[in-house]
């Protein structure tokens, strides 16, 4: 897959004589042009090679894989963590509400951090934070330390969550659907593998929940490495990307050799590069589509974090073993691996994404109904249906990229939709814990999940309309 993504890069080999009076930036560009597989970068920037693109795709995939194990690994061992730390059901509900709270608080800072330090540096720092948080939290001692270390990991996840659509839009503007699908597949894979493997790995490591949670720090540490070369790339998200420039160069064909040398090229090299005019921030709150997308994001996140935090416990209370409950949670999450690649590609080909929203919502309602009436008898079928419904997340990410025209617009819409959405989702997991503790069963929590699916379908249908936030904010 990475080879396929990288194959779009242009391979040029031109041989020109550099006039003695040529500027240093032009000499560097011409040296780059003589290297096979390297696309000439603009003066003063490093060349963008096919291997750089492959490294970026690898970084996106590894970052996405690490955006959910901190949550689903905890869901698989929630009962053991509750006993080990002496948590009540309400406190455990608070614990499952920490992810959307952190995503809302820290996610809104991501665009500003990206403008100051560059998106690559922020994502790299996010992976470091995830590694540190996962390594520290099992051994922090007490509920407060556990929550603080979890918040550190979730802070890294939050900024990476927001910047992934921005990076995809910036570096792969003509492949938003396929790259979003690849990223979403990797995210679903990481989510499901953590749910399925945490209990077996815990047993293999001696049966203690602490090493079973800490082992996921190794995977997060591996995700730091591909982002290190991009730490010094401090372009703002609205500036043109080398990958986009390379694809434009490919369209010029034979004029590349003529344009690389001669008087015209010398005159272009002598002129300072035109700087893009800085656009004022969008008044994003004036866009109805932005609000619809934010509420849709919040309601699907509510369902997702209730699922990740409580679904294994629902199955366990129905009489399913801990190992099988973890596998059922993994099935819900692994459904996102193929569908997260298919749904964005289909969505980008449709003028209106509302019908996809409705199909996913109907699957969710059917899954909740089965979970209410026969949680153990049809457990595998309900897991499949809920897995399909859970794919509202990659659809929401795709619509973020489609509902804005510019990279800056995508960054602002992504931050607004995700931060507002995660604020909306905070009460959901906590309320499920309170209802579970006070009702003594799962009937009322499942009824709540079903009720929330209806407004999710309505606002998702509205967010799927073919319009952009720039158009609406300018009115």
NORMOVEN-V809143 format. One record per residue. D_LAST is the distance of its C-alpha to the last C-alpha in Angstrom with 2 decimals. Layout:
BEGIN
D_LAST
D_LAST
END
This chain:
BEGIN
41.78
41.38
43.48
41.27
38.14
40.00
41.46
38.25
38.96
40.50
44.14
45.10
48.41
48.72
51.64
51.14
53.06
51.25
52.04
53.58
50.93
48.08
45.90
46.46
43.00
43.86
47.28
45.75
43.37
46.36
48.41
45.70
45.70
49.44
49.12
48.79
45.92
44.00
40.82
40.74
38.27
36.65
39.01
39.51
38.41
40.60
40.94
39.16
41.89
42.07
43.69
40.81
38.48
41.02
41.27
37.51
37.55
40.54
38.75
35.73
38.19
40.36
37.50
36.13
39.66
39.84
36.64
38.34
42.16
41.93
40.66
42.56
45.82
45.70
45.02
48.13
50.27
48.61
51.81
53.94
51.56
51.48
55.29
55.70
53.44
54.35
50.86
50.33
47.99
45.38
45.59
45.30
42.16
40.84
41.80
39.80
36.73
37.02
35.23
31.81
32.21
32.93
30.17
27.61
29.17
29.96
27.30
24.55
26.71
26.94
24.10
25.44
28.96
28.10
26.72
29.90
32.54
31.14
30.34
33.93
35.50
33.41
34.29
37.90
38.03
36.57
39.43
41.91
40.60
40.95
44.48
45.53
44.14
45.81
49.05
49.22
48.09
51.16
53.47
51.51
53.73
52.46
49.23
47.47
48.27
47.28
43.84
43.37
44.33
42.13
39.17
40.02
39.90
36.67
35.07
35.84
34.52
31.22
30.27
31.51
29.54
26.22
27.29
28.79
25.59
24.65
28.12
28.06
24.78
26.15
29.68
29.39
26.08
27.75
29.48
26.94
28.38
32.02
31.73
29.76
32.50
35.21
33.78
33.39
36.92
38.31
36.60
38.04
41.40
41.55
40.61
43.28
46.01
45.77
46.06
49.00
50.93
50.74
53.52
55.90
55.39
56.03
59.26
60.24
59.75
62.10
60.10
58.44
54.69
54.23
54.97
53.19
49.91
50.68
51.41
47.72
47.43
49.29
46.56
43.92
46.11
46.23
42.43
42.54
44.52
42.17
39.46
41.85
41.52
37.72
38.00
38.06
35.05
32.47
29.65
26.19
24.41
22.08
25.18
26.86
29.64
33.25
33.23
30.30
32.08
35.24
33.82
32.49
35.98
37.52
35.79
37.39
40.85
43.76
41.97
42.11
45.76
45.34
42.26
43.93
46.59
47.33
46.12
42.48
42.22
44.02
41.64
38.62
40.39
41.19
37.59
35.54
32.89
29.40
27.33
23.76
21.31
20.16
16.48
14.98
14.52
11.36
10.09
11.36
11.88
8.34
8.95
11.26
12.99
13.91
15.41
17.18
18.57
19.71
21.52
22.99
24.19
25.69
27.55
28.95
29.99
31.71
33.69
34.48
35.83
37.78
39.27
40.11
41.50
43.32
43.93
47.16
48.42
47.67
49.82
52.50
52.80
53.24
56.30
55.00
56.46
54.48
54.70
53.60
50.73
49.52
49.83
47.85
45.03
45.34
45.10
41.81
40.46
42.16
40.47
37.41
39.34
39.36
36.33
34.11
34.87
34.57
31.44
29.01
30.56
30.19
26.63
25.52
27.16
25.40
22.06
21.81
23.54
23.85
27.46
28.60
27.26
29.29
32.43
32.39
31.94
34.87
37.04
36.28
37.23
40.42
41.33
40.96
43.03
45.76
45.68
46.21
49.10
50.90
49.68
52.78
53.91
50.84
49.53
49.04
47.15
44.81
44.25
43.27
40.80
39.22
39.11
37.04
34.66
34.39
32.78
29.36
29.12
29.18
26.78
24.28
24.87
24.37
21.02
19.94
20.87
19.23
15.77
15.05
15.80
17.51
20.32
18.54
15.68
18.52
20.33
17.60
16.82
20.60
21.36
18.85
19.87
23.52
23.90
22.17
23.95
27.27
26.97
26.59
29.62
31.95
33.59
34.40
37.40
38.70
38.60
40.46
43.15
43.57
43.81
46.26
48.46
48.60
48.89
51.29
49.76
46.71
46.07
43.49
41.59
41.41
40.21
37.40
36.41
36.43
34.31
31.58
31.42
29.99
26.62
26.47
26.67
23.97
21.23
22.46
22.06
18.39
17.85
19.67
17.24
16.47
12.91
11.77
10.16
8.94
6.85
5.54
5.56
3.81
0.00
END
